[in-house]
């Protein structure tokens, strides 16, 4: 499971770097929010995995909050235009 989540984070990061618009950033934040909710449920319902689930929920929740903040800033900020080289 850890490998799957690590791969998901890697793919999400690559997708965000490739196209960092508000739509992609917002989708990433939503995925992190779902991840946080499912990890929280795991931590609450499975005593053997409580600590791991709660820590994972906190980390994913932090990523979701950061992603929402970045998305909000991206919506407020107009897209940057590339400058043409002078010559």
C-alpha positions as CSV (number, residue, x, y, z in Angstrom):
1,X,0.0,0.0,0.0
2,X,2.8,2.4,0.8
3,X,4.3,1.9,-2.6
4,X,1.0,2.6,-4.3
5,X,0.6,5.9,-2.3
6,X,4.2,6.9,-3.1
7,X,3.6,6.3,-6.8
8,X,0.4,8.3,-6.6
9,X,2.2,11.3,-5.0
10,X,4.9,11.0,-7.6
11,X,2.4,11.0,-10.5
12,X,0.5,13.8,-8.9
13,X,3.6,15.9,-8.6
14,X,4.6,15.3,-12.2
15,X,1.2,16.2,-13.4
16,X,1.2,19.4,-11.3
17,X,4.6,20.5,-12.6
18,X,3.6,19.8,-16.2
19,X,0.4,21.8,-16.0
20,X,0.1,23.8,-12.8
21,X,-3.2,25.6,-13.5
22,X,-5.9,26.0,-11.0
23,X,-7.9,23.0,-12.3
24,X,-5.0,20.6,-11.8
25,X,-4.0,22.1,-8.5
26,X,-7.6,21.9,-7.2
27,X,-7.9,18.2,-8.4
28,X,-4.7,17.4,-6.5
29,X,-6.1,19.0,-3.3
30,X,-9.3,17.0,-3.7
31,X,-7.4,13.8,-4.1
32,X,-5.4,14.6,-0.9
33,X,-8.6,15.4,1.0
34,X,-10.1,12.0,0.0
35,X,-6.8,10.3,1.0
36,X,-6.9,12.1,4.4
37,X,-10.5,11.0,5.0
38,X,-9.8,7.4,4.2
39,X,-6.7,7.3,6.3
40,X,-8.6,8.9,9.2
41,X,-11.3,6.2,8.9
42,X,-8.6,3.5,8.9
43,X,-7.0,5.0,12.0
44,X,-10.3,5.2,13.8
45,X,-11.6,1.7,12.8
46,X,-8.5,-0.4,12.9
47,X,-6.7,-0.4,16.2
48,X,-3.6,-2.2,14.9
49,X,-3.1,0.6,12.3
50,X,-4.4,3.5,14.4
51,X,-1.1,5.4,14.6
52,X,-0.1,4.9,11.0
53,X,-3.6,5.9,9.8
54,X,-3.8,9.0,12.0
55,X,-0.3,10.2,11.0
56,X,-1.1,9.5,7.3
57,X,-4.4,11.4,7.7
58,X,-2.6,14.4,9.2
59,X,0.1,14.5,6.4
60,X,-2.5,14.1,3.6
61,X,-4.7,16.7,5.3
62,X,-1.7,19.1,5.4
63,X,-1.1,18.5,1.7
64,X,-4.8,19.2,1.0
65,X,-4.8,22.5,2.9
66,X,-1.6,23.6,1.1
67,X,-3.0,22.5,-2.2
68,X,-6.2,24.5,-1.6
69,X,-4.2,27.6,-0.7
70,X,-2.0,27.3,-3.8
71,X,-5.2,26.8,-5.9
72,X,-6.8,29.9,-4.4
73,X,-3.7,31.9,-5.2
74,X,-3.5,30.5,-8.8
75,X,-7.2,31.5,-9.4
76,X,-6.5,35.1,-8.1
77,X,-3.3,35.5,-10.1
78,X,-3.5,35.9,-13.9
79,X,-1.4,33.4,-15.9
80,X,2.1,34.6,-16.7
81,X,3.0,35.2,-20.3
82,X,6.4,34.2,-21.5
83,X,8.5,37.0,-22.8
84,X,9.9,36.9,-26.2
85,X,13.6,37.2,-26.4
86,X,14.8,40.5,-27.7
87,X,16.8,40.4,-30.8
